[in-house]
């Protein structure tokens, strides 16, 4: 009878070991593969960050364009005689509007710039 118990105990021990190994494998798989909701959320954040980067770059390009335009208009105004014609007034008015747009864009770019960190990692935490 002593032998029967030993054999039965070995089978139970073997079954428990197999069960534990299966649990460990399941745990290892769960650590390697995050749930779909986590992956989806990460992709969503990355897409938001990319959109913000594109917006920032667009605003920077627009700002640079307006600065160049304002510089050219100043240069043109300096080369004209001092007599004020209707065309000069329109040009001055347009230049003032462009300068106002430039200030607004500079403010917008300066608000976005510090959030961006060197590689955009800081933006992920802020989103």
PyMOL commands that set and color helices and strands:
alter all, ss='L'
color gray80, all
select helices_A, chain A and resi 2-32+36-78+86-116+121-126
alter helices_A, ss='H'
color red, helices_A
deselect
rebuild
show_as cartoon
